[in-house]
Amino acid sequence: MGLFSKKKVLDTNKLPRHLAFIMDGNGRWATAKGMPRTYGHREGANAMIRVVEACLDFGIKEVSFFTFSTENWKRPKNEIDYIFELASEFSKKLTEKEYSNDIKIMTIGDLSALPEETQKIIADAKQQTINGQKMIVNLAINYGGRDEIVMAVNNIIKDGINNVTKEIISQYLYTKDLSDPDLVVRSSGEQRVSNFMLYQMAYSEFYFIKKHWPDFNKDTVLDCILEYQKRNRRFGEVK
């Protein structure tokens, strides 16, 4: 089924508000082509641009990318440095696009551990897009779900709050200005969440795709949305 015929069955009244991606397979994709892992990461960054544009076109309000996890520090230093360079390039590119006034760049995670230049570029991109209304582009950088929960608990204790509710915890998370993900997509055939948005994914739908991340495009995003629209979300109720 081609893209045009798929578009005919897309229910614009049943779109996921928040679409989150666990991007996996950059290195394997590059290795299969006889290329270095850095090549896979660069093409993965290009795929992020395609996905942002597709989500904007389809009317998605929030899109999150798991860019760099707290566990990724275990990788070789040259690969880590390259990933941060790409994060900087990606953020800067978004501010130069014709739709830059329509998007708002946000981040979750502890950016203080990143190189100063990377921090500055990302901060500038966030400031330049602060008034974007159509879609939030959220980058999870140096992010870990367990660390986020620990941070929230410690800050709640610090503020002297004794009667803790689910709503209070949500307000102390990095994602306090985001809705919970409706659909979490993981590429490359792996079926795990890898410490991503553990608190927020309580009722998320999951979609695991064999395609490696650098091969993601508008048609892939459409497949994800159509899969989501097949799901019957009951949130514990009987309908």
QUIMOLIN-V994591 format. One record per backbone hydrogen bond with DSSP energy under -0.5 kcal/mol. NH is the residue of the N-H (numbers start at 1). CO is the residue of the C=O. If there is no record, write none. Layout:
# QUIMOLIN-V994591
((NH	CO) (NH	CO))
This chain:
# QUIMOLIN-V994591
((6	2) (7	3) (8	4) (9	5) (9	6) (10	7) (12	10) (14	11) (19	17) (19	62) (20	18) (20	183) (21	64) (22	185) (23	21) (23	66) (24	22) (29	25) (30	26) (31	27) (32	28) (33	29) (33	30) (34	31) (35	30) (39	36) (40	36) (41	37) (42	38) (43	39) (44	40) (45	41) (46	42) (47	43) (48	44) (49	45) (50	46) (51	47) (52	48) (53	49) (54	50) (55	51) (56	52) (57	53) (58	54) (59	55) (60	55) (61	17) (62	17) (63	136) (64	19) (65	138) (66	21) (67	65) (67	140) (68	140) (70	143) (72	69) (73	70) (74	71) (75	72) (79	76) (80	76) (81	77) (82	78) (83	79) (84	80) (85	81) (86	82) (87	83) (88	84) (89	85) (90	86) (91	87) (92	88) (93	89) (94	90) (95	91) (96	92) (96	93) (97	93) (97	94) (100	97) (102	99) (103	99) (103	100) (104	135) (106	137) (108	139) (110	142) (111	109) (113	110) (114	111) (119	115) (120	116) (121	117) (122	118) (123	119) (124	120) (125	121) (126	122) (127	123) (128	124) (129	125) (130	127) (132	129) (133	101) (134	102) (135	102) (136	61) (137	104) (138	63) (138	136) (139	106) (139	137) (140	65) (140	138) (141	108) (141	139) (142	68) (143	68) (145	195) (148	144) (149	145) (150	146) (151	147) (152	148) (153	149) (154	150) (155	151) (156	152) (157	153) (158	154) (159	155) (160	157) (161	156) (162	160) (164	162) (169	165) (170	166) (171	167) (172	168) (172	169) (173	170) (176	173) (178	175) (182	18) (183	18) (184	205) (185	20) (185	183) (186	207) (187	22) (188	211) (189	209) (190	187) (196	193) (197	195) (201	197) (202	199) (204	201) (205	182) (207	184) (209	186) (209	207) (213	24) (215	212) (216	213) (221	217) (222	218) (223	219) (224	220) (225	221) (226	222) (227	223) (228	224) (229	225) (230	226) (230	227) (231	227) (231	228) (233	231) (234	232) (237	234) (239	237))
